[in-house]
Amino acid sequence: TLLSAVAALCGCRTEHPSRWTAVGYALLASLLQAITAPFVVGWVWSIMWGIAFVNVALNKDHQEVMHM
């Protein structure tokens, strides 16, 4: 997204009437992406840990049943 702001600044054709409007929107979008990226990574990380804990619990329960 940041690269698209540079491309718009260098003269790439955009759908906006002003080049600076396109650059502003692209910079805003890239800033928002940078801010929200840690939340998405944390969300995915917590899902992976949840799946791992469920798998460990299921395997432990299965092993206890097999030893009886």
PQR file with spaces between the fields and no chain letter, atoms N, CA, C, O and H, PARSE charges and radii, in Angstrom:
ATOM       1  N    THR     1       0.829   -1.184    0.000 -0.4000 1.5000
ATOM       2  CA   THR     1       0.000    0.000    0.000 -0.0000 2.0000
ATOM       3  C    THR     1       0.873    1.248    0.000  0.5500 1.7000
ATOM       4  O    THR     1       0.574    2.232   -0.676 -0.5500 1.4000
ATOM       5  N    LEU     2       1.939    1.191    0.756 -0.4000 1.5000
ATOM       6  CA   LEU     2       2.865    2.322    0.765 -0.0000 2.0000
ATOM       7  C    LEU     2       3.511    2.495   -0.604  0.5500 1.7000
ATOM       8  O    LEU     2       3.770    3.618   -1.037 -0.5500 1.4000
ATOM       9  H    LEU     2       2.182    0.391    1.304  0.4000 1.0000
ATOM      10  N    LEU     3       3.766    1.395   -1.274 -0.4000 1.5000
ATOM      11  CA   LEU     3       4.345    1.458   -2.610 -0.0000 2.0000
ATOM      12  C    LEU     3       3.372    2.091   -3.603  0.5500 1.7000
ATOM      13  O    LEU     3       3.799    2.776   -4.533 -0.5500 1.4000
ATOM      14  H    LEU     3       3.556    0.483   -0.922  0.4000 1.0000
ATOM      15  N    SER     4       2.081    1.874   -3.419 -0.4000 1.5000
ATOM      16  CA   SER     4       1.105    2.507   -4.304 -0.0000 2.0000
ATOM      17  C    SER     4       1.066    4.016   -4.086  0.5500 1.7000
ATOM      18  O    SER     4       0.790    4.768   -5.021 -0.5500 1.4000
ATOM      19  H    SER     4       1.733    1.318   -2.664  0.4000 1.0000
ATOM      20  N    ALA     5       1.338    4.463   -2.865 -0.4000 1.5000
ATOM      21  CA   ALA     5       1.421    5.905   -2.617 -0.0000 2.0000
ATOM      22  C    ALA     5       2.605    6.506   -3.360  0.5500 1.7000
ATOM      23  O    ALA     5       2.504    7.594   -3.926 -0.5500 1.4000
ATOM      24  H    ALA     5       1.562    3.851   -2.106  0.4000 1.0000
ATOM      25  N    VAL     6       3.716    5.801   -3.357 -0.4000 1.5000
ATOM      26  CA   VAL     6       4.897    6.276   -4.089 -0.0000 2.0000
ATOM      27  C    VAL     6       4.622    6.273   -5.589  0.5500 1.7000
ATOM      28  O    VAL     6       5.025    7.195   -6.297 -0.5500 1.4000
ATOM      29  H    VAL     6       3.799    4.917   -2.897  0.4000 1.0000
ATOM      30  N    ALA     7       3.939    5.243   -6.073 -0.4000 1.5000
ATOM      31  CA   ALA     7       3.610    5.173   -7.495 -0.0000 2.0000
ATOM      32  C    ALA     7       2.681    6.313   -7.891  0.5500 1.7000
ATOM      33  O    ALA     7       2.845    6.903   -8.959 -0.5500 1.4000
ATOM      34  H    ALA     7       3.611    4.493   -5.498  0.4000 1.0000
ATOM      35  N    ALA     8       1.712    6.626   -7.045 -0.4000 1.5000
ATOM      36  CA   ALA     8       0.811    7.742   -7.338 -0.0000 2.0000
ATOM      37  C    ALA     8       1.562    9.065   -7.306  0.5500 1.7000
ATOM      38  O    ALA     8       1.264    9.977   -8.077 -0.5500 1.4000
ATOM      39  H    ALA     8       1.578    6.147   -6.177  0.4000 1.0000
ATOM      40  N    LEU     9       2.513    9.162   -6.433 -0.4000 1.5000
ATOM      41  CA   LEU     9       3.316   10.378   -6.332 -0.0000 2.0000
ATOM      42  C    LEU     9       4.208   10.559   -7.559  0.5500 1.7000
ATOM      43  O    LEU     9       4.487   11.685   -7.970 -0.5500 1.4000
ATOM      44  H    LEU     9       2.756    8.421   -5.806  0.4000 1.0000
ATOM      45  N    CYS    10       4.646    9.463   -8.131 -0.4000 1.5000
ATOM      46  CA   CYS    10       5.538    9.526   -9.296 -0.0000 2.0000
ATOM      47  C    CYS    10       4.791    9.710  -10.612  0.5500 1.7000
ATOM      48  O    CYS    10       5.418    9.770  -11.669 -0.5500 1.4000
ATOM      49  H    CYS    10       4.420    8.548   -7.797  0.4000 1.0000
ATOM      50  N    GLY    11       3.478    9.801  -10.569 -0.4000 1.5000
ATOM      51  CA   GLY    11       2.732   10.101  -11.784 -0.0000 2.0000
ATOM      52  C    GLY    11       1.868    8.982  -12.311  0.5500 1.7000
ATOM      53  O    GLY    11       1.331    9.094  -13.413 -0.5500 1.4000
ATOM      54  H    GLY    11       2.968    9.753   -9.710  0.4000 1.0000
ATOM      55  N    CYS    12       1.716    7.924  -11.575 -0.4000 1.5000
ATOM      56  CA   CYS    12       0.843    6.830  -11.990 -0.0000 2.0000
ATOM      57  C    CYS    12      -0.595    7.342  -12.082  0.5500 1.7000
ATOM      58  O    CYS    12      -1.006    8.186  -11.286 -0.5500 1.4000
ATOM      59  H    CYS    12       2.151    7.833  -10.679  0.4000 1.0000
ATOM      60  N    ARG    13      -1.350    6.836  -13.040 -0.4000 1.5000
ATOM      61  CA   ARG    13      -2.727    7.270  -13.208 -0.0000 2.0000
ATOM      62  C    ARG    13      -3.606    6.722  -12.087  0.5500 1.7000
ATOM      63  O    ARG    13      -3.494    5.547  -11.738 -0.5500 1.4000
ATOM      64  H    ARG    13      -1.016    6.150  -13.686  0.4000 1.0000
ATOM      65  N    THR    14      -4.475    7.550  -11.523 -0.4000 1.5000
ATOM      66  CA   THR    14      -5.384    7.131  -10.451 -0.0000 2.0000
ATOM      67  C    THR    14      -6.806    7.521  -10.809  0.5500 1.7000
ATOM      68  O    THR    14      -7.034    8.248  -11.776 -0.5500 1.4000
ATOM      69  H    THR    14      -4.566    8.504  -11.807  0.4000 1.0000
ATOM      70  N    GLU    15      -7.753    7.042  -10.034 -0.4000 1.5000
ATOM      71  CA   GLU    15      -9.155    7.396  -10.268 -0.0000 2.0000
ATOM      72  C    GLU    15      -9.548    8.690   -9.563  0.5500 1.7000
ATOM      73  O    GLU    15     -10.663    9.179   -9.745 -0.5500 1.4000
ATOM      74  H    GLU    15      -7.568    6.452   -9.248  0.4000 1.0000
ATOM      75  N    HIS    16      -8.654    9.241   -8.769 -0.4000 1.5000
ATOM      76  CA   HIS    16      -8.928   10.483   -8.050 -0.0000 2.0000
ATOM      77  C    HIS    16      -8.546   11.679   -8.916  0.5500 1.7000
ATOM      78  O    HIS    16      -7.619   11.593   -9.721 -0.5500 1.4000
ATOM      79  H    HIS    16      -7.748    8.843   -8.621  0.4000 1.0000
ATOM      80  N    PRO    17      -9.257   12.794   -8.753 -0.5600 1.5000
ATOM      81  CA   PRO    17      -8.951   13.966   -9.580  0.2800 2.0000
ATOM      82  C    PRO    17      -7.576   14.569   -9.280  0.5500 1.7000
ATOM      83  O    PRO    17      -6.930   15.123  -10.170 -0.5500 1.4000
ATOM      84  N    SER    18      -7.138   14.460   -8.041 -0.4000 1.5000
ATOM      85  CA   SER    18      -5.852   15.018   -7.655 -0.0000 2.0000
ATOM      86  C    SER    18      -4.888   13.893   -7.286  0.5500 1.7000
ATOM      87  O    SER    18      -5.271   12.913   -6.647 -0.5500 1.4000
ATOM      88  H    SER    18      -7.662   14.009   -7.319  0.4000 1.0000
ATOM      89  N    ARG    19      -3.652   14.051   -7.693 -0.4000 1.5000
ATOM      90  CA   ARG    19      -2.629   13.066   -7.344 -0.0000 2.0000
ATOM      91  C    ARG    19      -2.433   13.031   -5.841  0.5500 1.7000
ATOM      92  O    ARG    19      -2.197   11.966   -5.271 -0.5500 1.4000
ATOM      93  H    ARG    19      -3.341   14.847   -8.212  0.4000 1.0000
ATOM      94  N    TRP    20      -2.527   14.182   -5.192 -0.4000 1.5000
ATOM      95  CA   TRP    20      -2.293   14.266   -3.748 -0.0000 2.0000
ATOM      96  C    TRP    20      -3.401   13.586   -2.953  0.5500 1.7000
ATOM      97  O    TRP    20      -3.161   13.085   -1.855 -0.5500 1.4000
ATOM      98  H    TRP    20      -2.718   15.047   -5.655  0.4000 1.0000
ATOM      99  N    THR    21      -4.603   13.569   -3.497 -0.4000 1.5000
ATOM     100  CA   THR    21      -5.697   12.845   -2.837 -0.0000 2.0000
ATOM     101  C    THR    21      -5.405   11.342   -2.828  0.5500 1.7000
ATOM     102  O    THR    21      -5.596   10.668   -1.815 -0.5500 1.4000
ATOM     103  H    THR    21      -4.799   13.976   -4.389  0.4000 1.0000
ATOM     104  N    ALA    22      -4.945   10.834   -3.957 -0.4000 1.5000
ATOM     105  CA   ALA    22      -4.607    9.409   -4.046 -0.0000 2.0000
ATOM     106  C    ALA    22      -3.454    9.067   -3.112  0.5500 1.7000
ATOM     107  O    ALA    22      -3.474    8.028   -2.452 -0.5500 1.4000
ATOM     108  H    ALA    22      -4.790   11.382   -4.780  0.4000 1.0000
ATOM     109  N    VAL    23      -2.449    9.938   -3.055 -0.4000 1.5000
ATOM     110  CA   VAL    23      -1.312    9.708   -2.160 -0.0000 2.0000
ATOM     111  C    VAL    23      -1.775    9.727   -0.710  0.5500 1.7000
ATOM     112  O    VAL    23      -1.348    8.893    0.089 -0.5500 1.4000
ATOM     113  H    VAL    23      -2.433   10.782   -3.592  0.4000 1.0000
ATOM     114  N    GLY    24      -2.647   10.673   -0.364 -0.4000 1.5000
ATOM     115  CA   GLY    24      -3.154   10.769    1.007 -0.0000 2.0000
ATOM     116  C    GLY    24      -3.930    9.537    1.425  0.5500 1.7000
ATOM     117  O    GLY    24      -3.743    9.018    2.525 -0.5500 1.4000
ATOM     118  H    GLY    24      -2.994   11.350   -1.013  0.4000 1.0000
ATOM     119  N    TYR    25      -4.810    9.067    0.537 -0.4000 1.5000
ATOM     120  CA   TYR    25      -5.575    7.860    0.856 -0.0000 2.0000
ATOM     121  C    TYR    25      -4.662    6.636    0.993  0.5500 1.7000
ATOM     122  O    TYR    25      -4.860    5.812    1.886 -0.5500 1.4000
ATOM     123  H    TYR    25      -4.963    9.489   -0.357  0.4000 1.0000
ATOM     124  N    ALA    26      -3.682    6.518    0.127 -0.4000 1.5000
ATOM     125  CA   ALA    26      -2.770    5.375    0.193 -0.0000 2.0000
ATOM     126  C    ALA    26      -1.916    5.430    1.458  0.5500 1.7000
ATOM     127  O    ALA    26      -1.677    4.401    2.089 -0.5500 1.4000
ATOM     128  H    ALA    26      -3.521    7.187   -0.598  0.4000 1.0000
ATOM     129  N    LEU    27      -1.459    6.618    1.827 -0.4000 1.5000
ATOM     130  CA   LEU    27      -0.679    6.747    3.062 -0.0000 2.0000
ATOM     131  C    LEU    27      -1.529    6.439    4.291  0.5500 1.7000
ATOM     132  O    LEU    27      -1.059    5.795    5.229 -0.5500 1.4000
ATOM     133  H    LEU    27      -1.654    7.454    1.314  0.4000 1.0000
ATOM     134  N    LEU    28      -2.780    6.900    4.288 -0.4000 1.5000
ATOM     135  CA   LEU    28      -3.685    6.609    5.401 -0.0000 2.0000
ATOM     136  C    LEU    28      -3.945    5.106    5.507  0.5500 1.7000
ATOM     137  O    LEU    28      -3.936    4.543    6.601 -0.5500 1.4000
ATOM     138  H    LEU    28      -3.162    7.424    3.526  0.4000 1.0000
ATOM     139  N    ALA    29      -4.176    4.467    4.371 -0.4000 1.5000
ATOM     140  CA   ALA    29      -4.419    3.022    4.380 -0.0000 2.0000
ATOM     141  C    ALA    29      -3.195    2.257    4.868  0.5500 1.7000
ATOM     142  O    ALA    29      -3.326    1.294    5.623 -0.5500 1.4000
ATOM     143  H    ALA    29      -4.184    4.924    3.482  0.4000 1.0000
ATOM     144  N    SER    30      -2.009    2.677    4.444 -0.4000 1.5000
ATOM     145  CA   SER    30      -0.802    1.971    4.890 -0.0000 2.0000
ATOM     146  C    SER    30      -0.549    2.192    6.373  0.5500 1.7000
ATOM     147  O    SER    30      -0.068    1.288    7.057 -0.5500 1.4000
ATOM     148  H    SER    30      -1.903    3.459    3.831  0.4000 1.0000
ATOM     149  N    LEU    31      -0.862    3.372    6.880 -0.4000 1.5000
ATOM     150  CA   LEU    31      -0.723    3.634    8.313 -0.0000 2.0000
ATOM     151  C    LEU    31      -1.691    2.769    9.116  0.5500 1.7000
ATOM     152  O    LEU    31      -1.309    2.185   10.130 -0.5500 1.4000
ATOM     153  H    LEU    31      -1.252    4.106    6.325  0.4000 1.0000
ATOM     154  N    LEU    32      -2.931    2.687    8.669 -0.4000 1.5000
ATOM     155  CA   LEU    32      -3.921    1.858    9.370 -0.0000 2.0000
ATOM     156  C    LEU    32      -3.548    0.376    9.313  0.5500 1.7000
ATOM     157  O    LEU    32      -3.773   -0.357   10.277 -0.5500 1.4000
ATOM     158  H    LEU    32      -3.242    3.161    7.846  0.4000 1.0000
ATOM     159  N    GLN    33      -2.984   -0.063    8.197 -0.4000 1.5000
ATOM     160  CA   GLN    33      -2.534   -1.455    8.107 -0.0000 2.0000
ATOM     161  C    GLN    33      -1.404   -1.727    9.089  0.5500 1.7000
ATOM     162  O    GLN    33      -1.368   -2.781    9.724 -0.5500 1.4000
ATOM     163  H    GLN    33      -2.802    0.532    7.415  0.4000 1.0000
ATOM     164  N    ALA    34      -0.485   -0.782    9.214 -0.4000 1.5000
ATOM     165  CA   ALA    34       0.636   -0.958   10.143 -0.0000 2.0000
ATOM     166  C    ALA    34       0.159   -0.980   11.591  0.5500 1.7000
ATOM     167  O    ALA    34       0.715   -1.701   12.419 -0.5500 1.4000
ATOM     168  H    ALA    34      -0.515    0.075    8.698  0.4000 1.0000
ATOM     169  N    ILE    35      -0.868   -0.192   11.898 -0.4000 1.5000
ATOM     170  CA   ILE    35      -1.391   -0.150   13.268 -0.0000 2.0000
ATOM     171  C    ILE    35      -2.154   -1.428   13.611  0.5500 1.7000
ATOM     172  O    ILE    35      -2.024   -1.946   14.720 -0.5500 1.4000
ATOM     173  H    ILE    35      -1.320    0.394   11.225  0.4000 1.0000
ATOM     174  N    THR    36      -2.944   -1.938   12.675 -0.4000 1.5000
ATOM     175  CA   THR    36      -3.793   -3.097   12.975 -0.0000 2.0000
ATOM     176  C    THR    36      -3.096   -4.443   12.772  0.5500 1.7000
ATOM     177  O    THR    36      -3.627   -5.468   13.199 -0.5500 1.4000
ATOM     178  H    THR    36      -3.050   -1.517   11.774  0.4000 1.0000
ATOM     179  N    ALA    37      -1.941   -4.471   12.145 -0.4000 1.5000
ATOM     180  CA   ALA    37      -1.243   -5.745   11.905 -0.0000 2.0000
ATOM     181  C    ALA    37      -0.943   -6.511   13.190  0.5500 1.7000
ATOM     182  O    ALA    37      -1.139   -7.726   13.207 -0.5500 1.4000
ATOM     183  H    ALA    37      -1.509   -3.638   11.799  0.4000 1.0000
ATOM     184  N    PRO    38      -0.477   -5.872   14.276 -0.5600 1.5000
ATOM     185  CA   PRO    38      -0.226   -6.647   15.506  0.2800 2.0000
ATOM     186  C    PRO    38      -1.480   -7.309   16.068  0.5500 1.7000
ATOM     187  O    PRO    38      -1.395   -8.395   16.642 -0.5500 1.4000
ATOM     188  N    PHE    39      -2.646   -6.672   15.912 -0.4000 1.5000
ATOM     189  CA   PHE    39      -3.883   -7.274   16.408 -0.0000 2.0000
ATOM     190  C    PHE    39      -4.230   -8.532   15.624  0.5500 1.7000
ATOM     191  O    PHE    39      -4.662   -9.529   16.204 -0.5500 1.4000
ATOM     192  H    PHE    39      -2.715   -5.790   15.446  0.4000 1.0000
ATOM     193  N    VAL    40      -4.045   -8.489   14.316 -0.4000 1.5000
ATOM     194  CA   VAL    40      -4.337   -9.653   13.483 -0.0000 2.0000
ATOM     195  C    VAL    40      -3.364  -10.783   13.804  0.5500 1.7000
ATOM     196  O    VAL    40      -3.769  -11.941   13.904 -0.5500 1.4000
ATOM     197  H    VAL    40      -3.695   -7.679   13.846  0.4000 1.0000
ATOM     198  N    VAL    41      -2.093  -10.455   13.964 -0.4000 1.5000
ATOM     199  CA   VAL    41      -1.095  -11.469   14.303 -0.0000 2.0000
ATOM     200  C    VAL    41      -1.420  -12.087   15.662  0.5500 1.7000
ATOM     201  O    VAL    41      -1.324  -13.303   15.824 -0.5500 1.4000
ATOM     202  H    VAL    41      -1.765   -9.514   13.882  0.4000 1.0000
ATOM     203  N    GLY    42      -1.802  -11.270   16.632 -0.4000 1.5000
ATOM     204  CA   GLY    42      -2.168  -11.781   17.953 -0.0000 2.0000
ATOM     205  C    GLY    42      -3.398  -12.664   17.909  0.5500 1.7000
ATOM     206  O    GLY    42      -3.472  -13.669   18.616 -0.5500 1.4000
ATOM     207  H    GLY    42      -1.881  -10.282   16.500  0.4000 1.0000
ATOM     208  N    TRP    43      -4.358  -12.295   17.086 -0.4000 1.5000
ATOM     209  CA   TRP    43      -5.582  -13.076   16.950 -0.0000 2.0000
ATOM     210  C    TRP    43      -5.264  -14.449   16.360  0.5500 1.7000
ATOM     211  O    TRP    43      -5.740  -15.467   16.863 -0.5500 1.4000
ATOM     212  H    TRP    43      -4.297  -11.479   16.512  0.4000 1.0000
ATOM     213  N    VAL    44      -4.463  -14.478   15.300 -0.4000 1.5000
ATOM     214  CA   VAL    44      -4.081  -15.747   14.679 -0.0000 2.0000
ATOM     215  C    VAL    44      -3.255  -16.581   15.654  0.5500 1.7000
ATOM     216  O    VAL    44      -3.427  -17.797   15.737 -0.5500 1.4000
ATOM     217  H    VAL    44      -4.076  -13.651   14.892  0.4000 1.0000
ATOM     218  N    TRP    45      -2.357  -15.925   16.392 -0.4000 1.5000
ATOM     219  CA   TRP    45      -1.514  -16.629   17.367 -0.0000 2.0000
ATOM     220  C    TRP    45      -2.382  -17.298   18.435  0.5500 1.7000
ATOM     221  O    TRP    45      -2.133  -18.445   18.806 -0.5500 1.4000
ATOM     222  H    TRP    45      -2.217  -14.937   16.324  0.4000 1.0000
ATOM     223  N    SER    46      -3.393  -16.593   18.928 -0.4000 1.5000
ATOM     224  CA   SER    46      -4.244  -17.169   19.972 -0.0000 2.0000
ATOM     225  C    SER    46      -5.069  -18.335   19.440  0.5500 1.7000
ATOM     226  O    SER    46      -5.311  -19.297   20.169 -0.5500 1.4000
ATOM     227  H    SER    46      -3.596  -15.661   18.627  0.4000 1.0000
ATOM     228  N    ILE    47      -5.497  -18.268   18.203 -0.4000 1.5000
ATOM     229  CA   ILE    47      -6.229  -19.393   17.613 -0.0000 2.0000
ATOM     230  C    ILE    47      -5.321  -20.613   17.506  0.5500 1.7000
ATOM     231  O    ILE    47      -5.737  -21.731   17.812 -0.5500 1.4000
ATOM     232  H    ILE    47      -5.300  -17.487   17.611  0.4000 1.0000
ATOM     233  N    MET    48      -4.081  -20.398   17.072 -0.4000 1.5000
ATOM     234  CA   MET    48      -3.139  -21.518   16.955 -0.0000 2.0000
ATOM     235  C    MET    48      -2.865  -22.153   18.313  0.5500 1.7000
ATOM     236  O    MET    48      -2.806  -23.378   18.418 -0.5500 1.4000
ATOM     237  H    MET    48      -3.743  -19.490   16.823  0.4000 1.0000
ATOM     238  N    TRP    49      -2.695  -21.338   19.357 -0.4000 1.5000
ATOM     239  CA   TRP    49      -2.466  -21.882   20.698 -0.0000 2.0000
ATOM     240  C    TRP    49      -3.696  -22.632   21.200  0.5500 1.7000
ATOM     241  O    TRP    49      -3.565  -23.672   21.844 -0.5500 1.4000
ATOM     242  H    TRP    49      -2.743  -20.343   19.272  0.4000 1.0000
ATOM     243  N    GLY    50      -4.874  -22.119   20.914 -0.4000 1.5000
ATOM     244  CA   GLY    50      -6.096  -22.808   21.318 -0.0000 2.0000
ATOM     245  C    GLY    50      -6.215  -24.177   20.675  0.5500 1.7000
ATOM     246  O    GLY    50      -6.586  -25.148   21.334 -0.5500 1.4000
ATOM     247  H    GLY    50      -4.980  -21.274   20.391  0.4000 1.0000
ATOM     248  N    ILE    51      -5.904  -24.257   19.397 -0.4000 1.5000
ATOM     249  CA   ILE    51      -5.938  -25.542   18.693 -0.0000 2.0000
ATOM     250  C    ILE    51      -4.900  -26.494   19.276  0.5500 1.7000
ATOM     251  O    ILE    51      -5.166  -27.685   19.442 -0.5500 1.4000
ATOM     252  H    ILE    51      -5.603  -23.468   18.861  0.4000 1.0000
ATOM     253  N    ALA    52      -3.718  -25.970   19.587 -0.4000 1.5000
ATOM     254  CA   ALA    52      -2.663  -26.810   20.170 -0.0000 2.0000
ATOM     255  C    ALA    52      -3.092  -27.361   21.527  0.5500 1.7000
ATOM     256  O    ALA    52      -2.873  -28.540   21.805 -0.5500 1.4000
ATOM     257  H    ALA    52      -3.502  -25.003   19.453  0.4000 1.0000
ATOM     258  N    PHE    53      -3.696  -26.532   22.373 -0.4000 1.5000
ATOM     259  CA   PHE    53      -4.141  -26.994   23.689 -0.0000 2.0000
ATOM     260  C    PHE    53      -5.231  -28.050   23.573  0.5500 1.7000
ATOM     261  O    PHE    53      -5.224  -29.023   24.327 -0.5500 1.4000
ATOM     262  H    PHE    53      -3.873  -25.575   22.147  0.4000 1.0000
ATOM     263  N    VAL    54      -6.156  -27.878   22.654 -0.4000 1.5000
ATOM     264  CA   VAL    54      -7.205  -28.878   22.461 -0.0000 2.0000
ATOM     265  C    VAL    54      -6.593  -30.193   21.989  0.5500 1.7000
ATOM     266  O    VAL    54      -6.988  -31.260   22.458 -0.5500 1.4000
ATOM     267  H    VAL    54      -6.161  -27.088   22.042  0.4000 1.0000
ATOM     268  N    ASN    55      -5.633  -30.128   21.068 -0.4000 1.5000
ATOM     269  CA   ASN    55      -4.974  -31.354   20.595 -0.0000 2.0000
ATOM     270  C    ASN    55      -4.216  -32.057   21.707  0.5500 1.7000
ATOM     271  O    ASN    55      -4.256  -33.284   21.796 -0.5500 1.4000
ATOM     272  H    ASN    55      -5.312  -29.261   20.687  0.4000 1.0000
ATOM     273  N    VAL    56      -3.527  -31.307   22.553 -0.4000 1.5000
ATOM     274  CA   VAL    56      -2.806  -31.910   23.682 -0.0000 2.0000
ATOM     275  C    VAL    56      -3.793  -32.580   24.631  0.5500 1.7000
ATOM     276  O    VAL    56      -3.550  -33.694   25.096 -0.5500 1.4000
ATOM     277  H    VAL    56      -3.495  -30.310   22.480  0.4000 1.0000
ATOM     278  N    ALA    57      -4.899  -31.911   24.917 -0.4000 1.5000
ATOM     279  CA   ALA    57      -5.898  -32.484   25.825 -0.0000 2.0000
ATOM     280  C    ALA    57      -6.517  -33.746   25.235  0.5500 1.7000
ATOM     281  O    ALA    57      -6.719  -34.726   25.952 -0.5500 1.4000
ATOM     282  H    ALA    57      -5.096  -31.006   24.539  0.4000 1.0000
ATOM     283  N    LEU    58      -6.817  -33.735   23.953 -0.4000 1.5000
ATOM     284  CA   LEU    58      -7.396  -34.921   23.322 -0.0000 2.0000
ATOM     285  C    LEU    58      -6.408  -36.077   23.299  0.5500 1.7000
ATOM     286  O    LEU    58      -6.786  -37.222   23.543 -0.5500 1.4000
ATOM     287  H    LEU    58      -6.653  -32.938   23.371  0.4000 1.0000
ATOM     288  N    ASN    59      -5.152  -35.786   23.011 -0.4000 1.5000
ATOM     289  CA   ASN    59      -4.137  -36.849   22.993 -0.0000 2.0000
ATOM     290  C    ASN    59      -3.902  -37.418   24.382  0.5500 1.7000
ATOM     291  O    ASN    59      -3.724  -38.627   24.530 -0.5500 1.4000
ATOM     292  H    ASN    59      -4.845  -34.855   22.813  0.4000 1.0000
ATOM     293  N    LYS    60      -3.899  -36.570   25.402 -0.4000 1.5000
ATOM     294  CA   LYS    60      -3.700  -37.053   26.769 -0.0000 2.0000
ATOM     295  C    LYS    60      -4.874  -37.934   27.193  0.5500 1.7000
ATOM     296  O    LYS    60      -4.673  -38.982   27.808 -0.5500 1.4000
ATOM     297  H    LYS    60      -4.044  -35.588   25.282  0.4000 1.0000
ATOM     298  N    ASP    61      -6.087  -37.517   26.870 -0.4000 1.5000
ATOM     299  CA   ASP    61      -7.270  -38.309   27.200 -0.0000 2.0000
ATOM     300  C    ASP    61      -7.218  -39.651   26.472  0.5500 1.7000
ATOM     301  O    ASP    61      -7.561  -40.683   27.048 -0.5500 1.4000
ATOM     302  H    ASP    61      -6.250  -36.666   26.371  0.4000 1.0000
ATOM     303  N    HIS    62      -6.796  -39.643   25.227 -0.4000 1.5000
ATOM     304  CA   HIS    62      -6.696  -40.876   24.443 -0.0000 2.0000
ATOM     305  C    HIS    62      -5.637  -41.811   25.033  0.5500 1.7000
ATOM     306  O    HIS    62      -5.840  -43.025   25.066 -0.5500 1.4000
ATOM     307  H    HIS    62      -6.517  -38.804   24.758  0.4000 1.0000
ATOM     308  N    GLN    63      -4.517  -41.266   25.496 -0.4000 1.5000
ATOM     309  CA   GLN    63      -3.461  -42.085   26.094 -0.0000 2.0000
ATOM     310  C    GLN    63      -3.919  -42.693   27.415  0.5500 1.7000
ATOM     311  O    GLN    63      -3.578  -43.838   27.711 -0.5500 1.4000
ATOM     312  H    GLN    63      -4.352  -40.280   25.470  0.4000 1.0000
ATOM     313  N    GLU    64      -4.683  -41.951   28.215 -0.4000 1.5000
ATOM     314  CA   GLU    64      -5.177  -42.481   29.486 -0.0000 2.0000
ATOM     315  C    GLU    64      -6.150  -43.621   29.256  0.5500 1.7000
ATOM     316  O    GLU    64      -6.153  -44.587   30.018 -0.5500 1.4000
ATOM     317  H    GLU    64      -4.960  -41.021   27.974  0.4000 1.0000
ATOM     318  N    VAL    65      -6.968  -43.534   28.236 -0.4000 1.5000
ATOM     319  CA   VAL    65      -7.918  -44.596   27.923 -0.0000 2.0000
ATOM     320  C    VAL    65      -7.169  -45.842   27.449  0.5500 1.7000
ATOM     321  O    VAL    65      -7.560  -46.961   27.781 -0.5500 1.4000
ATOM     322  H    VAL    65      -6.966  -42.748   27.617  0.4000 1.0000
ATOM     323  N    MET    66      -6.104  -45.658   26.683 -0.4000 1.5000
ATOM     324  CA   MET    66      -5.338  -46.791   26.163 -0.0000 2.0000
ATOM     325  C    MET    66      -4.590  -47.529   27.268  0.5500 1.7000
ATOM     326  O    MET    66      -4.364  -48.732   27.138 -0.5500 1.4000
ATOM     327  H    MET    66      -5.787  -44.749   26.414  0.4000 1.0000
ATOM     328  N    HIS    67      -4.193  -46.850   28.360 -0.4000 1.5000
ATOM     329  CA   HIS    67      -3.432  -47.482   29.442 -0.0000 2.0000
ATOM     330  C    HIS    67      -4.334  -48.184   30.452  0.5500 1.7000
ATOM     331  O    HIS    67      -3.817  -48.850   31.349 -0.5500 1.4000
ATOM     332  H    HIS    67      -4.376  -45.873   28.465  0.4000 1.0000
ATOM     333  N    MET    68      -5.608  -48.072   30.352 -0.4000 1.5000
ATOM     334  CA   MET    68      -6.511  -48.705   31.317 -0.0000 2.0000
ATOM     335  C    MET    68      -6.731  -50.144   30.988  0.5500 1.7000
ATOM     336  O    MET    68      -7.466  -50.834   31.695 -0.5500 1.4000
ATOM     337  H    MET    68      -6.028  -47.531   29.624  0.4000 1.0000
